[in-house]
Amino acid sequence: MSEEKNSYKQIFKATSIFGGVQVFNILIAIVRSKFVAILLGPTGMGIVGILMSNTAFITSLTSFGLSTSAVKNIAAAHSSGDDEKLGKVVATFQKLVWATGLLGFVVTLILAPWLSKLAFGNSNYTIAFMLISVTLFFGQLSAGQTVILRGMRKIQYMAKSSMFGALIGLFTSIPLYYFFGEKGIVPAIIITSITALLLTWYFSNKIHIPKYKPDKELILTEGKEMLKMGFLISLSGLVSTGTTFLERIFINNYGSVGDVGLYVAGFSLIGTYVGMVFTAMSTDYYPRLVAVANDNDKCAKEVNQQAEIALLILAPILVFFLIFVKWAIVLLYSHEFVLVTSMVQWAALGIFFKAASWAMSIIFLAKSESKAYFWNEVTANIYLLVLNITGYYFWGLTGLGVSFLVAYFLYFAQVFLSVNRLYSFKFSKAFIKIFLIQFTLAILCFIIVNQLSGIITYLIGSIIIAISVILSWREMNKRIHLNATLKNLYLKRVKKL
């Protein structure tokens, strides 16, 4: 029992360290989003979304999934305690990162005219694509340094890098949008990528890693596994970003660039606040799961613990969104963006299934089952694309929220059936209990906000939010003695004063 509580504490500690920084990043994002919404409007946000989805597509094509696959190799080498092995793995990985970064830069530069015509229907954005091609190189190098930090579980360094990057990005991008409007979009993207690279490089250089100059033979032997697994991860990422790209092109052609901006803003809203939990947890979760990947029982235990903590943190946030999302949209963006209210509410319900699916899907990567991971993601993206196009065609922006919920319910069922068949995975009774109770509360909030109006909506909704928070707190306290931990922290601070 003590070992189990320590495991929960480790999960919560890693989440709170990186999660605290994510909260800071969210505050920065609130300010940035407000300025962007006012200065650029839905059309400007649509342009940003299309440019970023295009470069993300090329990145998936040329990065070979190294930012995910290499974490396993570096984590394994680090945990072995063999400095020479670690030096060889890191040196090999860095060579591959430079090569793939240059490849992404060259491909984007060459395809710039074609990308402009495909994305916007004209060649007006050719120069923009040529300029931001350099961000693929910087981005891959930055991702490479982050992989080293993540593989060696240097969570505090990752947190500081992320925090400073968000702060610098705010103070550089907002003036550009203010003085140059839409013309400031490309410079802002470039400066942000340079900042991220410098910060990750600085913090990764603080780690002592034995220097090793890899030859061709070492690159082939050490890099083979990274590239083999990374290639299929890259393909699945390519399918995912390709799906996003096609969705935005469809919305732009069938609707407008403004609708693309609303779509991006809506999912960025819920993605930013909910995504902080996934980001914070994945930092430590993947390397930890790698360590027990060969034992199905231990693996299932880790997944269940991670899924439980994820839901306990996420549920109150999602319930809050369901009730107050309209006010959040007006506060964070402007009245122009209230059209996405219904879309975000439907998507909030889908996050419950995404949380559970996310915890399970990492099993494939931890066990180096890259083919299973690939086909799992490809299948999901196919029906996600079909559902999103169908949803938008018939019901507009609201349809995109409905399709998100349906897609992640199907994805949840698909991943569970796969890991159950391959690794005999089952959800614990504790997780099922938490899921059913919190999802029921979310459903009640969804019904209330859509059937009632006025102050009564917020009064009843606030009561349900309070119930969700209390239930999450009680369950968290059972696992990590949260009350006692906070009391001890308070007493230590009082003594210092």
C-alpha positions in Angstrom: 0.0 0.0 0.0 2.9 2.3 0.9 4.5 1.7 -2.5 1.1 2.5 -4.2 0.8 5.8 -2.3 4.4 6.7 -3.3 3.5 6.1 -6.9 0.5 8.4 -6.7 2.6 11.0 -5.0 5.2 10.8 -7.7 2.5 11.3 -10.4 1.1 14.2 -8.4 4.5 15.8 -7.8 5.5 15.7 -11.4 2.1 17.0 -12.4 2.2 19.9 -9.8 5.8 21.0 -10.8 5.1 21.1 -14.5 1.4 21.9 -14.0 2.3 25.0 -12.0 4.3 26.3 -14.9 1.4 25.4 -17.2 -0.9 27.6 -15.1 1.6 30.4 -15.6 1.6 29.7 -19.3 -2.2 29.8 -19.3 -2.1 33.2 -17.7 0.2 34.3 -20.4 -2.0 32.7 -23.0 -5.0 34.5 -21.7 -3.3 37.9 -22.2 -1.9 36.9 -25.6 -5.2 35.4 -26.8 -7.1 38.6 -25.8 -4.7 40.8 -27.7 -4.7 38.5 -30.7 -8.5 38.4 -30.8 -8.7 42.1 -30.6 -5.8 43.0 -32.9 -6.2 40.2 -35.5 -9.8 39.1 -35.1 -11.2 35.7 -36.4 -9.6 36.1 -39.8 -6.1 36.8 -38.4 -6.4 33.8 -36.1 -7.5 31.7 -39.1 -4.4 32.7 -41.0 -2.2 31.8 -38.0 -4.0 28.4 -37.7 -3.6 27.6 -41.4 0.1 28.6 -41.4 0.8 26.5 -38.3 -1.1 23.5 -39.5 0.8 23.5 -42.8 4.2 23.6 -41.0 3.1 21.0 -38.5 2.2 18.8 -41.5 5.7 19.2 -42.9 7.3 18.6 -39.5 5.4 15.3 -39.1 6.6 14.4 -42.6 10.3 15.1 -42.0 10.9 14.7 -38.2 10.7 10.9 -38.3 8.9 11.0 -34.9 12.3 11.4 -33.1 10.8 13.7 -30.4 8.7 10.8 -29.2 10.7 7.7 -30.1 14.0 8.8 -28.7 12.6 9.5 -25.2 12.5 5.7 -24.7 16.2 5.3 -25.7 17.5 8.2 -23.6 15.3 7.2 -20.6 16.6 3.6 -20.8 20.2 4.7 -21.2 19.9 7.1 -18.3 18.2 4.6 -15.9 21.0 2.0 -16.7 23.6 4.3 -15.0 26.0 3.7 -17.9 27.4 7.2 -18.7 29.2 5.9 -21.9 26.0 4.4 -23.2 24.1 7.6 -22.4 26.7 9.6 -24.2 26.5 7.5 -27.3 22.7 7.5 -27.5 22.5 11.3 -27.0 25.3 12.0 -29.6 23.6 9.8 -32.1 20.2 11.4 -31.4 21.6 14.9 -31.9 23.0 14.0 -35.3 19.7 12.7 -36.4 17.9 15.8 -35.1 20.2 18.1 -37.1 19.6 16.1 -40.3 15.8 16.0 -39.9 15.7 19.7 -39.0 17.5 20.6 -42.2 15.3 18.3 -44.2 12.1 20.1 -42.9 13.6 23.5 -43.7 14.5 22.6 -47.3 11.2 20.8 -48.0 9.1 23.8 -46.7 11.3 26.2 -48.7 10.9 24.3 -51.9 7.1 23.7 -51.5 6.3 27.2 -50.4 4.4 28.2 -53.6 2.4 25.0 -53.7 1.6 25.3 -49.9 0.3 28.8 -50.4 -2.0 27.8 -53.3 -3.2 24.7 -51.5 -3.9 26.5 -48.2 -5.2 29.9 -49.4 -6.1 29.3 -53.0 -3.5 31.8 -54.2 0.2 32.6 -54.1 0.0 35.6 -51.8 1.5 33.6 -48.9 4.5 32.1 -50.7 6.9 34.5 -49.1 5.3 33.8 -45.7 5.9 30.0 -46.1 9.5 30.6 -47.3 10.2 32.7 -44.2 8.7 30.4 -41.7 10.5 27.4 -43.2 13.4 28.2 -40.9 11.1 27.5 -37.9 11.0 23.8 -38.8 14.8 23.7 -38.4 14.7 25.7 -35.1 11.7 23.7 -33.9 13.4 20.3 -34.5 16.5 21.4 -32.7 14.5 22.7 -29.8 12.4 19.5 -29.7 15.7 17.5 -29.6 16.9 19.4 -26.5 13.5 18.9 -24.8 13.7 15.1 -25.5 17.0 15.0 -23.6 15.5 16.8 -20.7 12.4 14.6 -20.7 14.3 11.3 -21.1 16.5 12.2 -18.1 13.4 13.4 -16.3 14.7 16.9 -15.7 11.2 18.3 -15.1 12.2 21.5 -13.4 14.5 22.5 -16.4 11.6 21.7 -18.8 9.3 23.8 -16.6 11.6 26.8 -16.5 12.2 26.6 -20.3 8.5 26.5 -21.0 7.7 29.3 -18.6 10.4 31.7 -19.9 9.5 30.9 -23.4 5.8 31.8 -22.9 6.8 35.1 -21.2 9.3 36.1 -23.9 6.9 35.1 -26.6 4.2 37.3 -25.2 6.4 40.4 -25.0 7.7 39.9 -28.6 4.5 38.9 -30.4 2.0 41.4 -29.1 3.9 44.5 -30.2 4.3 42.9 -33.7 0.6 42.3 -33.9 -0.2 45.8 -32.6 2.1 47.7 -35.0 1.9 45.5 -38.1 -1.4 43.6 -37.8 -1.5 40.5 -40.0 1.9 41.3 -41.3 3.4 40.7 -37.9 2.2 37.1 -37.8 5.3 35.6 -39.6 7.9 37.6 -37.6 6.1 36.5 -34.4 6.2 32.8 -35.4 9.9 33.1 -36.2 10.9 34.9 -33.0 9.0 32.5 -30.9 10.8 29.5 -32.5 14.2 31.1 -31.9 13.4 31.9 -28.3 12.3 28.3 -27.7 15.5 27.0 -29.2 17.8 29.2 -27.1 16.0 28.3 -23.9 16.0 24.6 -24.4 19.6 24.7 -25.5 20.6 26.6 -22.3 18.9 24.2 -19.9 20.0 21.0 -21.7 23.6 22.3 -21.5 23.2 22.4 -17.7 23.0 18.6 -17.7 26.3 16.6 -17.6 26.3 14.2 -20.5 29.6 12.6 -21.6 30.7 13.9 -24.9 31.0 11.4 -27.7 31.7 11.8 -31.4 29.6 9.2 -33.2 30.8 7.6 -36.4 28.6 6.2 -39.2 28.5 2.7 -37.7 27.4 4.0 -34.3 24.7 6.2 -36.0 23.4 3.2 -37.8 23.4 0.8 -34.8 22.1 3.3 -32.2 19.9 5.3 -34.5 18.2 2.2 -36.1 15.7 1.7 -33.3 14.9 5.4 -33.0 14.3 5.7 -36.7 12.4 2.5 -37.0 10.0 3.4 -34.2 10.0 7.1 -35.0 9.2 6.5 -38.7 5.8 4.9 -37.8 5.2 7.6 -35.2 6.0 10.2 -37.8 3.6 8.6 -40.2 0.8 8.6 -37.6 1.7 12.2 -36.8 1.6 13.0 -40.5 -1.9 11.5 -40.7 -3.0 13.5 -37.6 -1.6 16.9 -38.9 -2.9 16.0 -42.4 -6.3 15.5 -40.9 -6.2 18.9 -39.2 -4.9 20.5 -42.4 -7.7 19.0 -44.5 -10.3 20.0 -42.0 -9.2 23.6 -42.0 -9.0 23.6 -45.8 -12.6 22.2 -46.0 -13.8 24.8 -43.5 -12.0 27.6 -45.3 -13.4 26.5 -48.7 -17.0 25.6 -47.6 -17.2 28.3 -45.0 -14.7 31.1 -44.5 -11.3 31.9 -43.0 -13.2 33.5 -40.2 -14.8 30.1 -39.4 -11.3 28.6 -39.4 -10.3 31.2 -36.8 -13.4 30.4 -34.7 -12.7 26.7 -34.9 -9.0 27.3 -33.9 -10.0 29.6 -31.1 -12.6 27.3 -29.7 -10.4 24.2 -29.5 -7.4 26.3 -28.4 -9.6 27.5 -25.5 -10.3 24.1 -24.2 -7.0 22.7 -25.4 -5.0 25.3 -23.5 -6.6 24.7 -20.1 -7.2 21.0 -20.4 -4.1 20.4 -22.3 -2.0 21.6 -19.4 -2.9 18.4 -17.5 -1.9 16.2 -20.4 1.3 18.2 -20.9 2.3 18.1 -17.2 1.5 14.4 -16.8 3.2 13.2 -20.0 6.5 14.8 -19.0 7.0 12.1 -16.4 4.4 9.5 -17.3 6.1 8.1 -20.5 9.6 7.6 -19.1 8.0 6.0 -16.0 5.9 3.6 -18.0 8.9 2.6 -20.1 10.5 1.3 -16.9 7.7 -1.2 -16.3 6.7 -1.9 -19.9 7.8 -5.5 -19.8 5.4 -6.4 -16.9 1.7 -6.2 -18.0 0.4 -6.0 -14.4 2.7 -3.2 -13.4 2.0 -1.4 -16.6 -1.8 -1.7 -16.1 -1.3 -0.3 -12.5 0.6 2.7 -13.8 -2.0 3.4 -16.5 -4.9 3.2 -14.0 -3.1 5.5 -11.5 -2.3 8.0 -14.2 -5.9 7.9 -15.6 -7.3 8.4 -12.1 -5.2 11.4 -11.3 -5.9 12.9 -14.8 -9.7 12.6 -14.3 -9.6 13.9 -10.7 -7.8 17.1 -11.9 -9.6 17.5 -15.2 -13.3 16.8 -14.2 -13.8 20.0 -12.1 -12.2 22.1 -14.9 -14.5 20.6 -17.5 -17.6 21.0 -15.4 -16.6 24.7 -14.9 -16.2 25.1 -18.6 -19.6 23.7 -19.3 -21.3 26.3 -17.1 -19.2 29.4 -17.7 -17.7 28.9 -21.1 -19.6 31.8 -22.7 -18.2 34.2 -20.1 -14.7 32.7 -20.6 -14.9 33.2 -24.4 -15.9 36.9 -24.0 -13.2 37.4 -21.3 -10.4 35.7 -23.2 -11.4 36.6 -26.8 -14.3 39.0 -27.6 -18.0 38.9 -28.4 -17.2 37.9 -31.9 -16.2 34.4 -30.7 -19.3 33.5 -28.7 -20.4 31.5 -31.8 -18.1 28.6 -30.6 -19.9 28.3 -27.2 -21.9 25.2 -28.2 -18.9 23.6 -29.9 -16.7 23.9 -26.8 -19.5 22.5 -24.6 -19.8 19.3 -26.7 -16.0 19.0 -26.9 -15.7 19.3 -23.1 -17.7 16.0 -22.8 -15.3 14.4 -25.3 -12.3 15.3 -23.1 -13.4 12.7 -20.6 -12.9 9.9 -23.1 -9.8 11.6 -24.5 -8.2 11.5 -21.0 -8.8 7.7 -20.5 -7.7 7.0 -24.1 -4.6 9.0 -23.8 -3.4 7.1 -20.7 -4.0 3.8 -22.5 -2.4 4.7 -25.9 1.0 5.4 -24.3 1.3 1.7 -23.6 2.0 1.1 -27.3 5.0 3.5 -27.3 6.3 2.2 -23.9 6.3 -1.4 -25.3 7.9 -0.3 -28.6 4.8 -1.5 -30.4 5.1 1.1 -33.1 3.0 -0.7 -35.7 0.1 -1.1 -33.3 0.4 2.5 -32.3 0.5 3.6 -36.0 -2.6 1.6 -37.1 -4.4 2.7 -34.0 -3.8 6.4 -34.7 -4.4 6.1 -38.5 -7.8 4.4 -38.0 -8.8 7.1 -35.4 -7.8 10.0 -37.7 -9.8 8.6 -40.6 -13.1 8.5 -38.8 -12.2 11.8 -37.0 -11.8 13.5 -40.4 -15.0 12.0 -41.8 -17.0 12.9 -38.6 -15.6 16.5 -38.6 -16.4 17.2 -42.2 -19.8 15.7 -41.8 -20.4 17.6 -38.6 -19.4 20.9 -40.1 -21.3 20.3 -43.3 -24.6 19.7 -41.6 -24.4 21.6 -38.3 -21.6 24.1 -38.7 -19.3 24.9 -35.8 -21.5 23.0 -33.3 -21.2 19.9 -35.5 -17.4 20.0 -34.9 -18.0 19.8 -31.2 -20.4 16.8 -31.6 -18.0 15.1 -33.9 -15.2 15.5 -31.4 -17.3 13.8 -28.7 -18.3 10.9 -31.0 -14.8 10.5 -32.3 -13.2 10.2 -28.9 -15.8 7.8 -27.6 -15.0 5.6 -30.6 -11.3 6.1 -30.0 -11.7 5.1 -26.3 -13.5 1.9 -27.2 -10.9 1.1 -29.9 -7.9 1.6 -27.7 -9.4 -0.3 -24.8 -10.2 -3.3 -26.9 -6.7 -3.3 -28.4 -4.8 -3.1 -25.1 -7.1 -5.5 -23.5 -6.6 -8.1 -26.2 -2.8 -7.5 -26.5 -1.8 -6.9 -22.9 -4.9 -8.1 -20.8 -5.4 -4.5 -19.7 -8.4 -3.7 -17.5 -9.6 -0.5 -15.8 -9.6 -0.6 -12.0 -12.9 -0.3 -10.1 -11.6 3.0 -8.6 -11.1 4.5 -12.1 -14.6 3.3 -13.3 -16.2 4.8 -10.2 -14.5 8.2 -10.7 -15.3 8.3 -14.4 -19.0 7.5 -14.0 -19.6 9.9 -11.2 -17.7 12.9 -12.7 -19.1 12.2 -16.2 -22.6 12.2 -14.8 -22.0 15.5 -13.2 -20.8 16.9 -16.6 -23.9 15.6 -18.3 -26.1 17.3 -15.8 -24.2 20.6 -16.4 -24.6 20.2 -20.1 -28.4 19.7 -19.8 -28.8 22.6 -17.4 -26.8 25.1 -19.5 -28.8 24.1 -22.6 -32.3 23.9 -21.0 -32.3 26.7 -18.4 -31.4 30.3 -18.6 -30.5 33.3 -16.4 -29.2 33.2 -12.9 -30.7 29.8 -12.1 -28.3 28.2 -14.6 -25.3 29.5 -12.8 -26.6 28.8 -9.3 -27.3 25.1 -10.0 -24.2 24.9 -12.1 -22.1 26.3 -9.3 -23.5 23.7 -6.9 -22.5 20.9 -9.3 -19.0 22.4 -9.7 -18.6 22.4 -5.9 -19.7 18.8 -5.7 -17.2 17.9 -8.5 -14.4 19.7 -6.7 -15.2 18.1 -3.3 -15.3 14.6 -4.8 -12.0 15.1 -6.6 -10.4 16.5 -3.4 -11.6 13.6 -1.3 -10.4 11.0 -3.8 -7.1 12.7 -4.1 -6.7 12.9 -0.4 -7.2 9.1 -0.2 -4.3 8.6 -2.5 -1.7 11.1 -1.5 -2.9 12.5 1.9 -3.4 15.9 0.3 -4.7 17.5 3.5 -1.7 16.4 5.6 0.7 17.5 2.8 -0.8 21.0 2.6 -0.9 21.3 6.4 2.8 20.4 6.6 3.7 22.9 3.9 1.8 25.6 5.7 3.5 24.8 9.1 6.9 25.0 7.4 6.2 28.4 6.0 4.9 29.7 9.3 8.1 28.5 11.0 10.2 30.3 8.4 8.3 33.5 9.1 
